[in-house]
Amino acid sequence: MFDSIIEFIRSAITEEIIKDPVWATIALVGQVVFGGRFVLQWIVSEYKKKSHVPTSFWFVSLAGSLILLSYSIHIKNPIFMMGFSLNTLIYIRNIHLIYIHARKDAVTAVERNGG
């Protein structure tokens, strides 16, 4: 049974790469970027010795999601299109919230008190 699973995965990968190597490469890069965001978050958390989601997590998430959204549009898969479209909106919103919060923190006490 294990051999048949391995053979199925190997043939599926081989067929996808042979059929459309450019888009297969794009999909692989997108998946590596998208998955790499968790490695990034893990490394930063280990460095800080506490669970932490760095701002770069959201930018890497957005990049991976956009690449995979492009691939899902190319293969005309509506399920993946909906998923990566929603992900993309969530990541953009998180980046926007970080930007707004950073701008509020950058306001000086004099500006805050109207002076």
N, C-alpha and C positions, 0 to 999 in steps of 0.2 A: 504494500500500500504506500509506504513512504517513497519507494522508487517511482511509483506512478505520479505522485504529487510533484516530485522533483522534475520528472519528465514533462509534466503539464506546464509547470512554471518556465522551464527552459525553452520549450517550444513556443509558448506565448511571447516570451521576451524576444526570441529570435525572429518570429514572424513580425512583430511590431517594429523592430529595428530594420529588418529588410524591407518591409512595406513602405516605411516613411522615416528614414534615418534622421532627417533634420528635426522633425517634430518629436520623434522619440528622444532625441538629445535635449530638446527644449523641455519636454516633460520631466526628464531625469534631473536636469538642472533645477527646475522649479521644485521638484520634490526634495532635492538635497537642501536647497535654500529654505524651504518651508519647514523641513525637519530640523535644520540647523538652528532654528530659533530656540528650540528647547535645549540644545547643547549650550548655546550662548547663555541662556537664563541659568542653567545649571552651573556653569563656570563662574558667572558673576555671583551667584548665591554662595558657592563654595568660598570665593574670595572674601565676601562680606561676612561669612559665617552665619548667615540667616537667609531665609527665603526672600528673594528680591527679583522684581521684573524691571529690567533696565529699559530706558526709552528706546534703545537700539532694537530690543525685542519686537517692538511694534513696527519699526521700519523694515526689519527683516521679514516679519510676518506679512506686511503689505507687499513687499517685493515678491515673495514666494507665491502669495495668493494671486497677484496679478499675472504672474507667469503661468500658473496652473489654470487661471480663468481663461487666458488666451488659448491654452491647449484644449480646454473643455469646449470652447467655442469652435475651435478647429475640428474637433471630432464630433461636434454637434450633440453633446451629451447634456440634456437639460437638467439632470439631477446635479451634476458637478457644476454647471453654470450657476444654478441657484445657490448652491453652497458657497462657492468661491465669490459670488457677487455679494452675498450677505457678509462673509468674512471681510471682504475688502471694505465695505461700509463701516464695519465695526472697528477695523484697524485705523481707518481715516478718522473716525470719531475719537478714538483714544489719543491719537497724535494731536488732534485739535484741542482736546481737553488738556493735554500736557502743555501745549503751547500757551493756552489761555492762563493756566495756573502759573507758568513761568513768567508771563507778562505781569500778572498781579503781584508776584513776589518781587519783580524788578521795580515796582513803583516805590519811590522814596517816601519817607515819613512826611516830608514837606509837601510833596504832591498829594499825598493821601489826606492831609489836613487842610488842603486848599491854600497853601501859602506860597 
